[in-house]
Amino acid sequence: MSAEALKSAEWLVRPETQAILAALDGAEGRTRAVGGVVRDTLLARQRVNPDIDLATELLPEDVMARAKAAGIAVYPTGIDHGTVTLKLGETLAEVTTLRRDIETNGRHAVVAFGTDWREDASRRDFTLNALYCGPDGTLFDPLDGLEDALAGHVRFIGDAAQRISEDGLRVYRFFRFSASHGGQQFDPDGLAACAAAVSRLGHLSRERVGQEITRMLALPKVAMSLLVMAELGLLEFDDVAARALVAYETLGGQSAATRLALLAGDALEAAQESWRLSNEMVGKARDIGRAAALLADDRVGEAAYRHGESAVEGLALVAAREEWVQARLAETARALAGLVVPDFPVSGRDLARLGMKPGPHLGKELARLERAWIDSGFALGKPALLTLVQL
C-alpha cells in the first residue's frame, strides 16, 4: 500500500475533517493528522469512523478560538496536556499541540509546547506511530516509520529503554502493537528493554494497564504475545491456560471475554480488581465460563437455556481447555445449533393459583419444576409440570 492511499481516505476527504483542518491552518502545514488513523490507512486497515488525532503548532487557546470562530464545537478534554477535542457534525478530532519533554519519570512528563515536528515525532513511542499527513493526504514521515509499518516492525523510537523510562505503559503497548501490527514478532531491542523494565512497573495505574490488556484480548491473534508476557512476569497463568489460549485461537476464537475466562479461571474477581475491568466484561466472561462447565458435562440444553449466545463461546472455551477431539466438538456444536429452547412454561403466579403462598418454598418449588423441565429436554408442558407440584 502506497502513501497515495491517504489522498482518498474517507476520514480525510470528509468535509467536516477538511473544515477542521482549514480552521487550524492545515494547508500551511501547521496542523496534520497523526498516528493510528494515518498508519492504518497506509496499511489498508481502515476502520469505520476511526479516531482522528491531529497534531498542531497552534497553542491550545488558539485552537479553541479558531474552532469557535468557525462554528466548531470545542471540548477542553486534556487542556493541561495541550489537548482539546473538536466536533463538527458527527466528526470528532482530538487536537494536541506539538510538545517536547522537559522532564520524565515514567509516570508523568513535564512538557513544553513547541513547533518542531521532528522533535514531536521523537517523543512518541514507536516509529509506525510517528506518521503524519496534511489535508491533501501528503505524508510526512520524519522517522521513516512507513517502512517499519509496512514491514510489521514494531520498533521503539530511538533508545527503547529511554522511551520506557518516560512511560512504563509502553511495555504493554509494545506487546499490543506487536500482536496487532507486528505478526507477534518482537523487535529484539524492544523485547530486551521490556524485560529489563518489568520490575519497575508497579507505579502504573491499574486502569491504564487494564485498558491495554482489554484491547489485547480482543485482537484476532494474541496467544503467543500473552505467553511471552507471562515468561517475562507481566502476566500470571498456568500451563493449562497457556495451552488453552493457543487452542482457542486455533479454533478461530477472538472473544476478549472468553480469553479473560481462560486466563482468570475462577479468579475473575481478582482479575477485575487488578485491571479495573468493567462489570460488563467480567459478567460476560463469567457467563461463558458457566456455560462451558455445563457443556463439559454434556448438558447442552441447559447451557443453551441458561446462557443463550454465551453457550457458543462456552463451547469453544471448554473444547480448548479440555482438548476435545474434533468429533466431540463437531457433535456438540451440531446439537447446540439445532436447539430451539422455549420459555419455561410455569411461573410463580401459576403456583399461587394452586394455593401456594409467596416465600422461599414457592421459589424452591419453582426451581425444582424448572430442573425437571430441563431434564426432560424441555418436553414437559405446563399441565404436566403442574401435576408435579408439591404444595
Sequence and secondary structure as in RCSB ss.txt:
>XXXX:A:sequence
MSAEALKSAEWLVRPETQAILAALDGAEGRTRAVGGVVRDTLLARQRVNPDIDLATELLPEDVMARAKAAGIAVY
PTGIDHGTVTLKLGETLAEVTTLRRDIETNGRHAVVAFGTDWREDASRRDFTLNALYCGPDGTLFDPLDGLEDAL
AGHVRFIGDAAQRISEDGLRVYRFFRFSASHGGQQFDPDGLAACAAAVSRLGHLSRERVGQEITRMLALPKVAMS
LLVMAELGLLEFDDVAARALVAYETLGGQSAATRLALLAGDALEAAQESWRLSNEMVGKARDIGRAAALLADDRV
GEAAYRHGESAVEGLALVAAREEWVQARLAETARALAGLVVPDFPVSGRDLARLGMKPGPHLGKELARLERAWID
SGFALGKPALLTLVQL
>XXXX:A:secstr
  GGGGGG HHHHSHHHHHHHHHTTGGGTSEEEETHHHHHHHTT   SS  EEEEESS HHHHHHHHHHTT EEE
EEEGGGTEEEEEETTEEEEEEE EEEEEE SS EEEEE   HHHHHHTSSBGGG  EE TT  EE TT HHHHHH
HT   BSS HHHHHHH TTHHHHHHHHHHHTSTT   HHHHHHHHHHGGG TTS HHHHHHHHHHHHTSSS HHH
HHHHHHHTSS   HHHHHHHHHHHHTT   HHHHHHHHHTT HHHHHHHHT  HHHHHHHHHHHHHHHHHHTT H
HHHHHHHTTHHHHHHHHHHHHTT  HHHHHHHHHHHHT         HHHHHHTT  SSHHHHHHHHHHHHHHHH
TTS   HHHHHTT   
